[in-house]
Amino acid sequence: MNQKKSNYQIQSEKLQLEFIKWDHEAIAKKFNLNLDKQYLYIDFVGQKYRINRQAGITENSKDGRSYETKAGFNEIMSFLDLFYYSKDEPKLSGRWDTIQSVSRLAHSGTFVASSHFDRYAKSFSGKCKEFEKACLILHGKPANYADISYIIKTFDFLPVMIQFWDCDDEFPAQLKLLWDENILDYVHFETTYYIADHLLNRIKEIIEMTE
């Protein structure tokens, strides 16, 4: 019996088929990516990926050499939204902004749930050393905010700042992500959540592997 596809699978598969029609040489030049006859290559949150130019299938490499795992929804949507939506010459401002401010800039009707990252904050609670180690494994650079704060490159050209406050006697653990003011030159507002969720899941995965 065939398993029914989720809406996420359907959406990502449709976009991968659209990718086949795009100008891959222009994308590679725009973002300084490697390209050969079969694949377009890109790094994302500390891992290497390749996108098949004829089929649109995205694979990632766990060891940096062999590509064996198909990418998930968050990864696929992050890549393809970046390639399709970004401005001709996107540039970072060097100034940080909250997701609420980004939402207003996007004139988005999307409800910004302040609790969206609570489940991640809860999983990192009491694990400051492990959280910090995971950020360093992802080549994060320390920033002087919160209990722990790091600037991590999601793509080589697109950083995000993570701020983490551990729990105490009065308050639960809190997590905040800040984006460059010009993030909407690169991706849609909704896509910031795909990127953030993938990044936080990578941190969680690294912590679980090193515990």
Secondary structure in CASP SS format (residue, H / E / C, confidence):
PFRMAT SS
TARGET T0000
AUTHOR 0000-0000-0000
METHOD secondary structure of the structure
MODEL  1
M C 1.00
N C 1.00
Q C 1.00
K C 1.00
K C 1.00
S C 1.00
N H 1.00
Y H 1.00
Q H 1.00
I H 1.00
Q H 1.00
S H 1.00
E H 1.00
K H 1.00
L H 1.00
Q H 1.00
L H 1.00
E H 1.00
F H 1.00
I C 1.00
K C 1.00
W C 1.00
D C 1.00
H H 1.00
E H 1.00
A H 1.00
I H 1.00
A H 1.00
K H 1.00
K H 1.00
F H 1.00
N C 1.00
L C 1.00
N C 1.00
L E 1.00
D C 1.00
K C 1.00
Q C 1.00
Y E 1.00
L E 1.00
Y E 1.00
I E 1.00
D E 1.00
F E 1.00
V C 1.00
G C 1.00
Q E 1.00
K E 1.00
Y E 1.00
R E 1.00
I E 1.00
N E 1.00
R C 1.00
Q C 1.00
A C 1.00
G C 1.00
I C 1.00
T E 1.00
E E 1.00
N E 1.00
S E 1.00
K C 1.00
D C 1.00
G C 1.00
R C 1.00
S C 1.00
Y C 1.00
E C 1.00
T E 1.00
K E 1.00
A C 1.00
G C 1.00
F H 1.00
N H 1.00
E H 1.00
I H 1.00
M H 1.00
S H 1.00
F H 1.00
L H 1.00
D H 1.00
L H 1.00
F H 1.00
Y H 1.00
Y H 1.00
S C 1.00
K C 1.00
D C 1.00
E C 1.00
P C 1.00
K C 1.00
L C 1.00
S C 1.00
G C 1.00
R C 1.00
W E 1.00
D E 1.00
T E 1.00
I H 1.00
Q H 1.00
S H 1.00
V H 1.00
S H 1.00
R H 1.00
L H 1.00
A C 1.00
H C 1.00
S C 1.00
G C 1.00
T C 1.00
F C 1.00
V C 1.00
A C 1.00
S C 1.00
S C 1.00
H C 1.00
F C 1.00
D H 1.00
R H 1.00
Y H 1.00
A H 1.00
K H 1.00
S H 1.00
F H 1.00
S C 1.00
G C 1.00
K C 1.00
C H 1.00
K H 1.00
E H 1.00
F H 1.00
E H 1.00
K H 1.00
A H 1.00
C H 1.00
L H 1.00
I H 1.00
L C 1.00
H C 1.00
G C 1.00
K E 1.00
P E 1.00
A C 1.00
N C 1.00
Y C 1.00
A C 1.00
D C 1.00
I E 1.00
S E 1.00
Y E 1.00
I E 1.00
I E 1.00
K E 1.00
T E 1.00
F E 1.00
D C 1.00
F C 1.00
L E 1.00
P E 1.00
V E 1.00
M E 1.00
I E 1.00
Q E 1.00
F E 1.00
W E 1.00
D C 1.00
C C 1.00
D C 1.00
D C 1.00
E C 1.00
F C 1.00
P C 1.00
A C 1.00
Q E 1.00
L E 1.00
K E 1.00
L E 1.00
L E 1.00
W E 1.00
D E 1.00
E C 1.00
N C 1.00
I H 1.00
L H 1.00
D H 1.00
Y C 1.00
V C 1.00
H C 1.00
F H 1.00
E H 1.00
T H 1.00
T H 1.00
Y H 1.00
Y H 1.00
I H 1.00
A H 1.00
D H 1.00
H H 1.00
L H 1.00
L H 1.00
N H 1.00
R H 1.00
I H 1.00
K H 1.00
E H 1.00
I H 1.00
I H 1.00
E H 1.00
M H 1.00
T H 1.00
E C 1.00
END
